[in-house]
Amino acid sequence: MAGRLLKVSSVATAVFASSGFYLYGKHVDLSNISIIRFGRAALTTAVISYDYITSLQSVQYGSEEYWALKSKIEQLFVSFEETPQGAASLAQVHKAVLSDGRTVAVKVQHPKVQSQSSRDIMVMEFLLQAVHWVFPDFSFMWLVEEAKKNMPLELDFLNEGRNAEKVAEMLKDFDFLKVPKIHWDLSTKRILTMDFVEGGQVNDRDYMKRHGINVNEISRNLGKMYSEMIFVHGFVHCDPHPGNVLVRKSPRGNKAEIVLLDHGLYQVLNQDFRLDYCRLWQALMKADMKGVERYSRRLGAGDMFPLFACVLTARSWASVNAGISQTPVTNSEDVEIRTNAALYLPQISDLLNKVPRQMLLLLKTNDLLRGIETTLQTRANASSFLNMSRCCVRAVARHKRKKARSWSQKLQVTLSEGFMLWQINIYEFFLRVKASAFGSWFLSIVNYFHYTH
């Protein structure tokens, strides 16, 4: 009975979308899950489905209102494709051409979403209270709080445009990143017009193979981009499912690009949280268990820090103790995680109620990225940990420089930062040589002499 009720209410889905776990052996499709859209996932009834379908047909074909609207569109665009390129719960995207010949994507919010979202949240709150009444161990009211806070932001397309411009400026040094340009003169709170960019989804290995795109390079650059957002800037795109992250060959050359779409939901990390999160990941990568406990506690996990470390990394406690950067993910470890997921559901619920709300969207973001890496078969790649290490070192050093009271202290911090980054670069060079043909030949020669003497 409990399993059926959890499936009906989608509560279990929401929890494991944030924790990276599996429920009852069924893998959660992370590309289709969002804390913000949880209410809609729980309310897939005939009434709501009908409401969304009819909202797309609110203007009757051939009516005076229809021709007036069509006339306005023809004044703004040379062509406008009525069939959407894609549609989601909040909006749909149409391809259009401006008078100057530029192709744009026009994101149009569904007419009834504003009013429907408020009802969704009310029903979600009722369902969660009902589940909590039946099963007191399961308390997920934080989902309602997050939905109330974040839904208005996602429904404001001008906010999405500002986020797009901010992240483009913030990561302008990454020549592999493409953020479509916003056309403000053709945008409102419910309509967002941007450059049209085509590409394959970031988890489409076949697309990358056909277009000669290096899977490892894409995975490495994706990790680099998100490490910069999370650890250095504290401004994080929180919906990196494959439909929002495209890959393509640059029109200006043969270089692969990552196209980042849908900037409606970002998490802004406060400084203390961001630095503690940096130091926690540094401890996890070095298997510094005292550091893992210390910074997990500072992030609100309390005595549940072992579970928190496992949820954060989606690794077993044995792997955390051994060092996640040194231990590859195995099938047996994945089985262990799936087996233990249902057993620890009450504890996970308690943990998610304890940690700061900033952590919830980060957990979801981590899971989506991990799902992409798993599909690309690059999970736990050494390069991702090296990029994280660099960003953590830079973030902590930047903070220390701001706190330094003299030029000598600032110099000391800078030299220490440079030395640690140099160590990371040397280690990365060693790994590349080891993986190369020369490295394999050299190691075979060393092993030959070792065993013959």
C-alpha positions in Angstrom: 0.0 0.0 0.0 2.8 2.4 0.9 4.5 1.9 -2.4 1.3 2.5 -4.4 0.6 5.7 -2.5 4.1 7.0 -3.0 3.8 6.3 -6.7 0.4 8.0 -7.0 1.5 11.1 -5.2 5.0 11.2 -6.9 6.6 12.0 -3.5 9.2 9.3 -3.9 10.0 10.6 -7.4 10.6 14.1 -6.0 12.9 12.9 -3.2 15.1 10.8 -5.5 15.3 13.5 -8.1 17.1 15.4 -5.3 19.1 12.5 -3.9 20.4 10.5 -6.9 19.0 7.3 -5.6 16.7 4.7 -7.1 13.4 3.5 -5.7 12.4 -0.1 -5.7 14.8 -0.9 -8.5 13.3 1.5 -11.0 15.6 4.1 -12.4 14.3 7.7 -12.1 14.4 9.5 -15.4 16.1 12.7 -14.2 15.6 14.5 -17.5 11.9 14.6 -16.9 11.9 15.6 -13.2 11.9 19.0 -11.6 11.2 20.0 -8.0 9.4 23.1 -9.4 7.1 21.0 -11.6 6.5 18.4 -9.0 2.9 19.5 -8.5 2.1 19.0 -12.2 3.7 15.5 -12.0 1.4 14.7 -9.1 -1.7 16.1 -10.9 -1.7 14.4 -14.3 -5.5 14.1 -14.3 -7.9 14.3 -17.2 -9.1 17.7 -16.1 -5.6 19.3 -16.1 -4.5 17.6 -19.3 -7.7 19.0 -21.0 -7.0 22.4 -19.6 -3.5 22.5 -21.1 -4.6 21.2 -24.5 -7.4 23.8 -24.8 -5.1 26.6 -23.6 -3.1 26.2 -26.8 -6.3 26.6 -28.8 -7.7 29.6 -26.9 -7.9 31.7 -30.2 -10.4 30.2 -32.5 -9.1 29.6 -36.1 -10.7 32.0 -38.6 -12.1 34.4 -36.0 -11.5 38.1 -36.0 -9.2 37.8 -33.0 -7.2 35.1 -34.9 -6.7 37.3 -38.0 -5.7 40.3 -35.8 -3.2 38.2 -33.9 -1.8 36.7 -37.2 -1.5 40.3 -38.6 0.6 41.4 -35.7 2.9 38.4 -36.0 3.4 39.1 -39.7 4.4 42.7 -39.0 7.1 41.5 -36.6 8.4 38.5 -38.5 9.0 37.6 -42.1 8.0 34.1 -41.3 6.6 32.4 -38.1 6.2 28.6 -37.9 2.9 27.9 -36.2 4.0 24.3 -35.4 6.2 24.6 -32.3 9.8 23.2 -32.3 9.1 21.9 -28.8 6.5 22.2 -26.1 6.8 21.8 -22.3 4.5 22.3 -19.3 5.2 26.1 -19.1 5.7 27.2 -22.7 6.4 26.2 -26.3 9.0 27.4 -28.7 8.4 28.6 -32.3 11.0 29.2 -35.0 10.7 32.6 -36.8 12.7 34.9 -39.1 13.2 38.6 -38.5 13.0 41.3 -41.3 16.8 41.4 -41.3 17.0 37.7 -42.1 18.1 36.5 -38.6 16.4 33.3 -37.4 15.1 33.4 -33.9 13.4 31.2 -31.3 10.2 32.6 -29.8 9.3 31.1 -26.4 5.6 31.6 -25.7 4.1 30.9 -22.3 0.8 28.9 -22.3 -2.1 31.2 -21.6 -3.5 29.5 -18.5 -0.2 28.6 -16.8 -0.2 31.6 -14.4 -3.5 30.8 -12.9 -3.0 27.0 -13.1 0.3 27.1 -11.3 -1.3 28.5 -8.1 -3.9 25.7 -8.1 -1.2 23.2 -8.7 0.8 24.4 -5.6 -2.4 24.3 -3.5 -3.2 20.7 -4.5 0.4 19.7 -4.0 0.4 21.1 -0.5 -2.8 19.2 0.3 -1.4 15.9 -1.1 1.8 16.3 0.9 -0.1 17.0 4.1 -2.2 13.9 3.4 0.9 11.7 2.9 2.5 13.1 6.1 -0.7 12.3 8.0 -0.7 8.7 6.8 3.1 8.3 7.1 4.4 10.7 9.8 8.0 9.7 9.0 7.7 11.3 5.5 7.7 15.1 5.6 8.2 16.9 2.3 6.6 20.3 3.0 9.9 21.9 1.8 8.8 21.0 -1.7 5.9 23.4 -1.3 8.1 26.2 0.0 10.5 25.8 -2.9 7.6 25.7 -5.4 6.1 28.9 -4.0 9.5 30.6 -4.2 10.7 29.5 -7.6 7.6 29.2 -9.7 7.1 33.0 -10.1 10.7 33.2 -11.2 10.2 30.6 -13.9 7.1 32.2 -15.1 8.8 35.6 -15.6 10.6 35.4 -19.0 12.2 38.8 -18.5 14.0 37.3 -15.5 15.0 34.4 -17.7 16.5 36.8 -20.2 18.5 38.6 -17.5 19.8 35.3 -16.2 20.9 34.3 -19.7 22.9 37.6 -20.2 24.4 37.3 -16.7 25.7 33.8 -17.2 27.0 34.6 -20.7 29.0 37.5 -19.3 30.1 35.4 -16.3 31.5 32.6 -18.4 32.6 34.7 -21.4 36.1 33.2 -21.2 34.8 29.8 -22.1 34.9 29.8 -25.9 33.1 26.4 -26.0 29.9 27.9 -24.4 27.1 29.4 -26.5 24.2 31.3 -24.8 21.6 32.5 -27.3 21.4 36.3 -27.5 18.1 37.8 -26.2 16.1 40.2 -28.3 14.7 42.5 -25.7 12.6 44.5 -28.1 10.6 41.4 -28.9 10.3 40.0 -25.3 7.8 40.4 -22.5 7.2 38.6 -19.2 5.4 35.9 -21.2 7.3 35.9 -24.5 11.0 35.6 -24.8 12.7 36.0 -28.2 16.3 34.8 -28.7 18.7 33.7 -31.4 17.8 30.3 -32.8 20.5 27.7 -32.2 20.3 24.1 -33.4 22.2 21.1 -32.0 21.9 17.6 -30.6 21.1 16.8 -27.0 24.1 16.5 -24.7 23.3 12.9 -24.0 23.0 11.8 -27.6 26.2 9.8 -28.3 25.0 8.9 -31.8 24.6 12.6 -32.7 28.2 13.3 -31.5 29.6 10.4 -33.4 27.9 11.5 -36.6 29.2 15.0 -36.3 32.7 14.1 -35.1 32.2 15.5 -31.6 34.5 14.2 -28.8 32.3 12.8 -26.0 35.1 13.2 -23.4 35.7 16.8 -24.4 32.0 17.6 -24.0 31.8 15.9 -20.6 35.0 17.7 -19.5 33.7 21.1 -20.6 30.3 20.5 -19.0 32.0 19.8 -15.7 34.3 22.8 -16.1 31.3 25.1 -16.8 29.3 23.9 -13.8 32.3 23.9 -11.4 32.9 27.5 -12.3 29.2 28.4 -11.7 28.9 26.5 -8.4 32.3 27.0 -6.7 33.6 30.3 -8.1 30.5 32.4 -8.8 27.7 30.8 -6.8 25.2 31.4 -9.6 24.0 28.1 -10.8 21.8 27.0 -13.7 19.5 24.4 -12.0 17.9 22.6 -14.9 20.6 21.0 -17.0 18.5 18.2 -18.4 19.5 17.1 -21.9 16.8 19.2 -23.6 18.4 22.3 -22.1 22.0 21.5 -23.0 22.8 21.0 -26.7 26.0 20.3 -28.5 27.1 21.3 -32.0 30.0 22.0 -34.2 30.7 25.8 -34.2 29.7 27.5 -37.5 32.9 29.5 -37.3 35.2 26.5 -37.1 35.5 22.9 -36.3 35.3 23.3 -32.5 32.6 21.7 -30.5 30.2 24.0 -28.6 27.8 23.5 -25.7 24.6 25.5 -26.0 22.9 26.4 -22.7 19.2 27.0 -22.8 16.3 27.7 -20.4 17.6 30.1 -17.9 14.4 30.5 -15.8 15.7 28.8 -12.7 19.1 29.8 -11.1 20.3 29.2 -7.6 22.3 32.0 -5.9 24.6 30.6 -3.3 25.5 32.8 -0.3 29.2 33.1 0.4 29.4 31.0 3.6 27.4 28.2 2.0 29.5 28.2 -1.2 32.8 28.1 0.7 31.7 25.3 3.0 30.5 23.4 -0.1 33.9 24.0 -1.7 35.8 22.7 1.3 33.4 19.7 1.6 34.1 18.6 -2.0 37.9 19.1 -1.4 37.6 16.8 1.6 35.6 14.3 -0.3 38.1 14.2 -3.2 41.0 13.8 -0.7 39.2 11.2 1.5 39.7 13.7 4.4 37.0 12.2 6.7 37.5 14.8 9.4 36.9 17.5 6.8 33.9 15.6 5.4 32.3 15.5 8.9 33.2 19.0 9.7 31.8 20.7 6.6 28.8 18.3 6.3 27.8 19.4 9.8 28.3 23.1 8.9 25.9 22.5 5.9 23.3 21.2 8.3 23.6 17.4 8.1 24.5 17.0 11.7 25.0 13.4 12.8 23.7 12.2 9.4 26.9 13.4 7.7 27.7 9.8 6.3 24.3 9.7 4.6 24.7 13.2 3.4 28.1 12.4 1.8 26.5 9.4 0.0 23.5 11.4 -1.2 25.8 14.2 -2.4 28.2 12.0 -4.3 25.8 9.1 -5.2 28.6 6.8 -4.0 28.7 4.2 -1.2 30.2 5.0 2.2 33.1 2.7 1.4 34.0 4.7 -1.7 33.7 7.9 0.2 36.2 6.6 2.7 38.5 5.4 0.0 38.3 8.7 -1.9 35.8 9.3 -4.7 38.4 10.6 -7.1 40.5 7.5 -6.7 37.7 4.9 -6.8 35.8 4.0 -10.0 32.1 3.4 -10.0 31.3 -0.3 -10.2 28.0 -2.2 -11.0 28.1 -3.7 -7.5 28.2 -0.2 -6.0 25.2 0.9 -8.1 23.3 -2.2 -6.9 24.2 -1.3 -3.3 22.8 2.2 -3.8 19.6 0.9 -5.3 19.2 -1.7 -2.6 19.7 0.8 0.3 17.6 3.6 -1.2 14.2 2.4 0.0 15.6 1.3 3.4 16.9 4.8 4.1 13.8 6.8 2.8 12.8 8.1 6.2 16.4 9.2 7.0 16.7 10.9 3.6 13.4 12.7 4.2 14.8 13.9 7.6 18.1 14.9 6.0 16.5 17.0 3.2 14.5 18.8 5.8 17.7 19.7 7.7 20.0 21.0 5.0 19.7 24.6 3.7 17.2 25.1 0.9 20.1 26.1 -1.4 21.3 22.5 -1.2 18.1 21.0 -2.6 18.5 22.5 -6.1 22.2 21.7 -6.1 21.4 18.1 -5.3 19.0 18.0 -8.3 21.6 19.7 -10.5 24.2 17.2 -9.5 21.9 14.4 -10.3 21.0 15.7 -13.8 24.8 16.1 -14.5 25.5 12.7 -13.2 22.8 11.2 -15.4 24.4 12.9 -18.5 27.8 11.5 -17.5 26.4 8.0 -17.0 24.8 8.1 -20.5 28.0 9.4 -22.0 30.0 6.7 -20.1 32.3 9.4 -18.5 31.0 9.2 -14.9 33.7 9.6 -12.3 36.2 10.7 -15.0 39.4 12.0 -13.4 39.2 15.2 -15.5 35.9 16.2 -13.8 37.5 16.0 -10.3 40.5 17.9 -11.5 38.3 20.8 -12.8 36.4 20.8 -9.5 39.7 20.9 -7.6 40.9 23.9 -9.6 37.6 25.8 -9.0 37.6 25.0 -5.3 41.2 26.2 -4.9 40.5 29.4 -6.8 37.3 30.1 -4.8 38.9 29.6 -1.4 42.0 31.6 -2.4 39.8 34.5 -3.7 38.0 34.6 -0.3 41.3 34.6 1.6 42.7 37.4 -0.5 39.6 39.5 0.3 40.1 38.8 4.0 43.9 39.5 3.9 44.9 42.7 5.7 48.3 43.2 4.2 50.0 42.8 0.8 52.3 40.1 2.3 49.3 38.0 3.3 47.8 38.4 -0.2 51.1 37.4 -1.7 51.2 34.3 0.5 47.7 33.3 -0.5 48.5 33.9 -4.2 51.7 31.8 -4.1 49.9 29.0 -2.2 47.1 29.1 -4.8 49.6 29.0 -7.7 51.4 26.0 -6.1 48.3 24.0 -5.6 47.1 24.7 -9.2 50.6 23.7 -10.4 50.3 20.4 -8.6 46.9 19.7 -10.2 48.3 20.5 -13.6 51.3 18.2 -13.1 49.0 15.4 -12.0 46.7 16.0 -15.0 49.8 15.9 -17.3 50.8 12.6 -15.7 47.4 11.1 -16.3 47.4 12.1 -19.9 50.8 10.7 -20.5 49.8 7.5 -18.7 46.7 7.2 -21.0 48.6 7.9 -24.2 50.3 5.3 -26.5 53.7 6.5 -25.3 52.6 6.0 -21.6 51.4 2.5 -22.3 54.6 1.6 -24.0 56.7 3.1 -21.3 54.8 1.3 -18.5 55.1 -2.0 -20.4 58.9 -1.5 -20.6 59.1 -0.7 -16.9 57.0 -3.8 -16.0 59.1 -6.0 -18.3 62.4 -5.0 -16.5 60.7 -5.3 -13.1 59.6 -8.9 -13.7 62.8 -10.0 -15.5 65.0 -8.7 -12.8 
